[in-house]
Each structure stands twice: as C-alpha cells, then as structure tokens.
Amino acid sequence: MQILGIIPARGGSKGVPGKNIRMLAGKPLISHTIEAALHSQLTKTIVSTDDENIAALAKHAGIEVPFIRPPEISGDTAKSIDVALHALSEMEKIDKCQYDAIMLLQPTAPFKTAEDIDQCIKIFEANPQADSVISVVDVLAHHPARMKYLENGKLIDPPFCEAYENQNRQELRQLYIRNGAIYLTRRDTLLKHSYKGKICMAHIMPEIRSINIDTIHDFELAEWTYQQYLS
C-alpha cells in the first residue's frame, strides 16, 4: 500500500510558545516523531507547517517539507483534518500519484515508535474492510463508570455508573481512549472528512508511551518519564 505520513506542526502554539521545537529528552519535540517515521515502513512522510523555523529544523532532520501551509489552515481554530486533506492534495500533485491512505502523526505524542507505526500498517493490511486504525490507551483508573456529574456541589451518578460503590476495576469492561499518537485512514474515508470512518481498528499503546503534550507540566512529566523508563 502507498501510505503518506503527515506530521502537522504549526508554529503558533499559545499554551507553550514554540512547542513543536521545544527541547524534550535532548532533542526538539518534533524530532521524536520524525525519527520514528523515518525508520518506519511508510511510503513517504512529510511535515506540514506554516513556520519557517520548524521547516528548517525538519529538513535538517532529513524529512521533506514540500510546501508551507497556508494561513487559513494554520490558526488556533484550524481543524487537523483540513490540514491532512490539504497535504494529501498537494502531495498527490507533486508525486503524480494517488495514495491509498494517510497516517497522521502528531508530534505532541512523542513516544510513539517506528514499531507502533508499522504495527498500525500491519493491522490495516490484515483488515481490508477497515476504514482506519487509531492508536489508543487503556483508561485504567479513569473509567467512565467511576465518573460523576456535578450539580450544585453534589456528586450525581450517571446512568452508566458502576454496579455498586467502589466496584473493582477488574470487574469493569475495559475501555480505551485515543492517545493522539497515530491516525491511519483510508483515502476515501479522509475525503469524507473523517479519520475514523465506519470500521475502525485499534492499536493499543502502553500508558507510558501515551503521554500527550499540551502544557509545560506535560513537558515536565514527559521528561521525567523518558529519563526513568525510556532512555
């Protein structure tokens, strides 16, 4: 299969200025995802950015930056699916081909590996009926059955609450949440403005590699996690 990897990295982060090129574990944040992509079985991977500094860093890391993303899909309210659609359209013009699928690799989930990427591709190829493969992580102690509504300071049980108070986690059906690391989507599904489609397979990643960075605290947690478990 011809699969286009897309690493979206805009320059205008407000929560953490310069987030995508901020140092983490001795290298810029985006470099972790670039390295994983370059060692994977993806047909080609590009960086989509509106920022010349990010573009220069990405090129130095050995990855293509074939265009600068237009401002209308680079602001705070821009949707990632529009970024993916734009990248797909541009690369099919440049490469004069039609890709079978795209893989969105968000740099804010830095601890994905080439093996994670390749496993998603393997799952995708083994399930030709699938529209997508998305990486997820077990919710563990944050199970929805333990959650409550809050009304006037009172905790209210939702309809999906645990069968009895403090029910053992082992008795609850396992649930998973997207960890933001990998979205592998068939071309036709993406053109319908969906990453997921109707039939979505899962690639389960461990909690330790599912950190998603949005704040300075997330950077600190990721740095500690890397030094303790991943270095």
LINCORVEN-V732328 format. One record per residue. N is the residue number from 1. RES is the residue in one letter. BURIAL is I if it has 16 or more other ideal C-beta (glycine too) atoms within 10 Angstrom, else O. Layout:
n={N;N}
res={RES;RES}
burial={BURIAL;BURIAL}
This chain:
n={1;2;3;4;5;6;7;8;9;10;11;12;13;14;15;16;17;18;19;20;21;22;23;24;25;26;27;28;29;30;31;32;33;34;35;36;37;38;39;40;41;42;43;44;45;46;47;48;49;50;51;52;53;54;55;56;57;58;59;60;61;62;63;64;65;66;67;68;69;70;71;72;73;74;75;76;77;78;79;80;81;82;83;84;85;86;87;88;89;90;91;92;93;94;95;96;97;98;99;100;101;102;103;104;105;106;107;108;109;110;111;112;113;114;115;116;117;118;119;120;121;122;123;124;125;126;127;128;129;130;131;132;133;134;135;136;137;138;139;140;141;142;143;144;145;146;147;148;149;150;151;152;153;154;155;156;157;158;159;160;161;162;163;164;165;166;167;168;169;170;171;172;173;174;175;176;177;178;179;180;181;182;183;184;185;186;187;188;189;190;191;192;193;194;195;196;197;198;199;200;201;202;203;204;205;206;207;208;209;210;211;212;213;214;215;216;217;218;219;220;221;222;223;224;225;226;227;228;229;230;231}
res={M;Q;I;L;G;I;I;P;A;R;G;G;S;K;G;V;P;G;K;N;I;R;M;L;A;G;K;P;L;I;S;H;T;I;E;A;A;L;H;S;Q;L;T;K;T;I;V;S;T;D;D;E;N;I;A;A;L;A;K;H;A;G;I;E;V;P;F;I;R;P;P;E;I;S;G;D;T;A;K;S;I;D;V;A;L;H;A;L;S;E;M;E;K;I;D;K;C;Q;Y;D;A;I;M;L;L;Q;P;T;A;P;F;K;T;A;E;D;I;D;Q;C;I;K;I;F;E;A;N;P;Q;A;D;S;V;I;S;V;V;D;V;L;A;H;H;P;A;R;M;K;Y;L;E;N;G;K;L;I;D;P;P;F;C;E;A;Y;E;N;Q;N;R;Q;E;L;R;Q;L;Y;I;R;N;G;A;I;Y;L;T;R;R;D;T;L;L;K;H;S;Y;K;G;K;I;C;M;A;H;I;M;P;E;I;R;S;I;N;I;D;T;I;H;D;F;E;L;A;E;W;T;Y;Q;Q;Y;L;S}
burial={O;O;I;I;I;I;I;I;I;I;I;O;I;O;O;I;O;O;I;I;I;O;O;I;I;O;O;I;I;I;I;I;I;I;I;I;I;O;O;I;O;I;I;I;I;I;I;I;I;I;I;O;O;I;I;O;I;I;O;O;I;O;I;O;I;O;I;O;I;O;O;O;I;I;O;O;O;I;O;I;I;O;I;I;I;I;I;I;O;O;I;O;O;O;O;O;O;O;I;O;I;I;I;I;I;I;I;I;I;I;I;I;I;O;O;I;I;O;I;I;I;O;O;I;O;O;O;O;O;I;I;I;I;I;I;I;I;I;I;O;O;O;I;O;I;O;O;O;O;O;O;O;O;O;O;O;O;O;O;O;I;I;O;O;O;O;O;O;O;O;O;O;O;O;O;O;O;I;I;I;I;I;I;I;I;I;I;O;I;I;O;O;O;I;I;O;O;O;O;I;I;O;I;O;I;O;O;O;I;I;I;I;I;O;O;O;O;I;I;O;O;I;O;O;I;I;O;O;O;O;O}
